[in-house]
Amino acid sequence: MTTYLVHVGYSLMLCALLARDILWLRGILIFAQGSLAHYAYINHLISISFWNWIFVIINFIWVIRILKERHAVELPVELVPIYEKHFAALTPSEFLRFWSWAEKKTANDITLVTKGSRPVALYFLLSGTASVSQDGKEIARIQTGAFAAEMSLLTGGPTTADVIARGEIIYMAWPMEHLTRVHERNPVLWTKIQSVIGLDLVKKIGQASGHTS
């Protein structure tokens, strides 16, 4: 008579595996494993019941943590447009953490990236323009709100062009060494950072296509 609890539990687990949002996944798992734990307890399968209740508690703690991260963070007013336009793939708390890793700098006519090198940082232009050149010939321009040295970060290889600021620029610089550690230790956050950079690349390709057509 209690076997329906098993079917409910495993059906919910299937739904959890199909969930794309981590909050929904863990929330559904709470009910799924709760059903299995209840079934095991009724049938005197104490060890199985015990471990499923442990899983329920762990997922419940994670749900609370995720909710706090998503709703307890208020972005500074000056960062809201930047977040919404360029970093929406991250949660507000992830964005603030990512942003805090960078150093804000101002420079004039500086070479940010040298062709064939491995950049020491990932750059994001807050204001100004930078020229992308190969063998002394300009092939593109990086505008405010775009990354530089992102391809080297994604591929791990050397850069294929020079990136030189034209006049004064204000930019954020994330040390490559720190981002490499994030890649190794926090794959979920790294995937989201890749999404942010990927969107930037898509925009650049679209601008380049429009420029050449």
C-alpha positions in Angstrom: 0.0 0.0 0.0 2.9 2.4 0.6 4.7 1.6 -2.7 3.1 4.8 -4.1 5.6 6.7 -2.0 8.4 5.1 -4.0 6.8 6.0 -7.3 6.3 9.6 -6.1 9.8 9.8 -4.8 11.5 8.6 -8.0 9.1 10.6 -10.2 10.1 13.7 -8.4 13.8 12.8 -8.7 13.2 12.6 -12.5 11.6 16.0 -12.4 14.6 17.3 -10.4 17.1 16.1 -13.0 15.1 18.0 -15.7 15.1 21.2 -13.7 17.5 23.8 -15.1 17.5 26.0 -12.0 19.5 24.8 -9.1 16.9 26.1 -6.6 14.1 24.1 -8.2 16.4 21.1 -8.4 17.2 21.1 -4.7 13.6 22.0 -3.7 12.1 19.0 -5.7 14.8 16.7 -4.2 13.6 17.6 -0.7 10.1 16.2 -1.5 11.5 13.3 -3.5 13.9 12.1 -0.7 11.3 12.9 1.9 8.9 10.5 0.2 11.5 7.8 0.0 12.5 8.3 3.7 8.9 8.0 4.8 8.4 4.8 2.8 11.6 3.3 4.3 10.6 4.3 7.8 7.1 2.7 7.4 8.7 -0.5 6.2 11.3 -0.6 8.9 14.2 0.1 6.6 15.8 2.3 9.1 19.2 2.8 7.4 17.6 3.8 4.1 15.2 6.2 5.9 18.1 7.7 7.9 20.2 8.5 4.8 17.3 10.0 2.9 16.5 12.3 5.8 20.2 13.4 5.8 19.8 14.2 2.1 16.6 16.1 2.9 18.4 18.2 5.5 21.4 18.9 3.2 19.1 20.1 0.4 17.0 22.2 2.8 20.2 24.0 4.0 21.2 24.6 0.4 17.7 26.0 -0.5 18.0 28.5 2.4 21.5 29.5 1.3 20.5 30.0 -2.4 17.4 32.1 -1.4 19.6 34.3 0.8 22.1 34.8 -2.0 19.4 35.7 -4.5 17.3 38.0 -2.4 19.5 39.5 0.3 21.9 41.3 -2.1 21.3 44.9 -3.2 23.6 46.1 -5.9 25.1 49.6 -5.7 23.2 52.0 -7.9 26.1 52.7 -10.2 26.6 49.0 -10.9 23.0 48.1 -11.7 23.2 49.1 -15.5 26.5 47.3 -15.9 25.1 44.1 -14.2 21.8 44.1 -16.2 23.4 44.8 -19.5 26.5 42.6 -19.3 26.5 40.3 -16.3 22.9 39.1 -15.9 24.0 35.4 -16.2 25.4 35.8 -12.7 23.3 36.2 -9.6 23.7 39.6 -7.9 25.8 38.1 -5.2 28.0 36.3 -7.7 28.4 39.5 -9.7 29.5 41.4 -6.6 32.0 38.7 -5.7 33.3 38.6 -9.3 33.5 42.4 -9.5 35.4 42.6 -6.2 38.2 40.4 -7.6 39.1 43.1 -10.2 41.1 46.3 -9.8 39.7 49.6 -11.3 42.4 51.4 -13.3 42.8 54.5 -15.5 45.4 54.7 -18.2 46.3 56.6 -21.4 47.4 55.1 -24.7 48.4 51.9 -22.9 49.0 48.5 -24.5 46.7 46.1 -22.7 47.5 43.0 -24.7 50.5 42.1 -26.9 50.1 39.6 -29.7 51.6 36.2 -28.9 51.7 36.8 -25.2 49.7 35.4 -22.3 47.8 38.3 -20.7 48.2 38.8 -17.0 44.5 40.0 -16.7 41.1 39.9 -18.2 40.0 43.5 -19.0 36.6 45.2 -19.1 36.3 48.7 -20.5 34.2 51.1 -18.3 34.9 54.1 -20.6 37.0 54.8 -23.7 38.1 52.8 -26.7 40.8 50.3 -27.6 42.1 49.3 -30.9 42.6 45.6 -31.9 45.5 45.3 -34.4 47.3 42.5 -36.2 50.7 43.3 -37.7 50.1 47.0 -37.3 46.7 47.0 -39.0 43.6 47.8 -37.1 41.0 45.0 -37.5 38.4 46.0 -34.8 37.7 48.4 -31.9 36.7 47.5 -28.4 34.1 49.9 -27.0 32.9 50.7 -23.5 31.2 47.7 -22.0 33.4 45.0 -23.7 36.1 42.6 -22.6 39.7 42.3 -23.8 41.9 39.2 -23.6 38.8 37.1 -23.1 39.8 34.6 -25.9 43.1 33.8 -24.2 41.2 33.2 -21.0 38.8 30.8 -22.6 41.4 28.9 -24.7 44.4 29.1 -22.5 46.5 30.0 -25.5 48.5 33.1 -26.4 46.7 36.2 -27.8 46.4 36.7 -31.6 46.3 40.5 -31.7 47.5 43.6 -30.0 45.0 45.6 -27.9 46.0 49.3 -27.5 44.0 52.0 -25.7 43.2 55.1 -27.8 43.5 58.0 -25.4 42.3 57.7 -21.8 40.4 54.5 -20.7 39.0 53.4 -17.4 38.8 49.6 -17.0 38.5 46.7 -14.6 41.3 44.1 -14.5 40.8 40.6 -13.2 44.1 38.7 -12.6 44.3 35.6 -14.8 45.8 33.7 -12.0 42.8 34.2 -9.8 40.4 33.4 -12.7 42.3 30.1 -13.3 41.7 29.2 -9.7 38.0 29.9 -10.0 38.0 27.6 -13.1 39.5 24.8 -11.1 37.6 25.2 -7.8 34.2 26.5 -8.7 33.0 25.0 -12.0 29.4 26.3 -11.6 30.5 29.9 -11.3 33.1 29.4 -14.0 30.3 28.2 -16.4 28.4 31.4 -15.7 31.5 33.6 -16.3 31.9 31.8 -19.6 28.3 32.7 -20.5 29.0 36.4 -19.8 32.2 36.3 -21.9 30.4 34.3 -24.6 27.7 36.9 -24.9 30.4 39.6 -25.3 32.0 37.6 -28.1 28.6 37.2 -29.9 28.1 41.0 -29.7 31.6 41.6 -31.1 31.0 39.2 -34.0 27.7 40.9 -34.8 29.3 44.3 -34.8 32.2 43.1 -37.0 29.7 41.6 -39.5 27.7 44.8 -39.6 30.9 46.8 -40.1 32.0 44.7 -43.1 28.7 44.3 -44.8 
